[in-house]
């Protein structure tokens, strides 16, 4: 099943986010390579693809896991947590409706 992982950043965490980004992206790449990643990306603090020093307010990941417990465990092991980037992470089941999958 798909699960939505929504994370909220701590204030002024851009430098910590950038430092932990390679390890964070590696985990997402592993999901993608396994065909288990629907979408993922940061939430810019301003309406711009490159928010510069304004940074980000969080992240969204929609990925496939066998259970809510597995999705939560994966989210809890994110390098951004250890780096102090994320203040709060919410994991919920997600049902994809659009786009219609073939």
C-alpha positions in Angstrom: 0.0 0.0 0.0 1.0 3.6 -0.5 1.9 5.7 2.5 2.2 9.5 2.7 5.0 10.8 4.8 4.8 14.5 5.6 7.6 16.1 7.6 7.7 19.6 9.0 11.1 21.3 9.3 12.5 23.0 12.4 13.1 26.8 12.0 16.3 27.8 10.4 17.3 24.2 9.4 18.5 24.9 5.8 22.2 24.3 6.6 21.5 21.1 8.4 19.1 20.0 5.6 21.8 20.6 2.9 24.4 18.7 5.0 22.2 15.6 5.4 20.7 15.8 1.9 23.0 13.2 0.2 22.1 10.5 2.7 18.4 11.5 2.5 18.4 11.2 -1.3 20.2 7.9 -1.2 17.3 6.4 0.7 14.8 7.8 -1.7 16.9 6.5 -4.6 16.7 3.0 -3.1 12.9 3.3 -3.0 12.8 4.5 -6.5 15.1 1.8 -7.8 12.8 -0.8 -6.1 9.7 0.7 -7.9 8.3 1.8 -4.5 8.4 5.6 -4.9 5.4 7.5 -6.3 6.7 11.0 -5.5 9.0 12.9 -3.2 10.2 16.5 -2.7 10.7 19.4 -0.4 8.2 22.1 0.4 9.7 25.5 -0.4 9.1 28.2 2.1 8.2 30.6 -0.7 6.6 30.1 -4.1 9.8 29.3 -6.0 11.5 26.1 -7.2 14.7 27.6 -5.8 13.8 29.4 -2.5 17.4 30.3 -1.7 18.0 31.3 1.9 14.2 31.1 2.6 14.7 27.4 2.6 12.0 24.8 3.1 9.2 24.1 5.5 9.2 20.3 5.2 9.0 17.4 2.8 6.5 15.0 1.2 7.2 11.4 0.3 4.6 9.0 -1.1 6.0 5.5 -1.1 4.9 1.8 -1.0 5.4 -0.2 2.2 3.9 -3.5 3.4 2.4 -1.9 6.5 2.0 1.4 8.4 4.6 0.1 10.9 7.2 -0.4 8.1 6.4 3.1 6.7 6.8 4.6 10.1 10.1 2.8 10.8 11.4 4.0 7.4 10.4 7.6 8.2 11.9 7.4 11.7 15.3 6.4 10.2 15.5 9.5 7.9 18.9 11.3 8.2 17.0 14.6 8.4 15.7 13.5 11.8 19.2 12.8 13.2 20.4 16.1 11.7 17.6 18.0 13.5 15.9 19.1 10.3 12.5 17.6 11.0 10.5 18.8 14.0 7.5 16.5 13.2 6.8 13.6 10.9 3.3 12.3 10.1 2.8 8.9 8.3 -0.6 7.9 6.9 -2.0 5.5 4.4 -2.5 7.0 1.0 -4.9 5.9 -1.8 -3.8 7.1 -5.3 -6.8 8.1 -7.4 -5.2 10.3 -10.0 -3.5 10.0 -12.3 -5.3 6.8 -13.1 -2.8 4.0 -13.2 -2.8 1.5 -16.0 
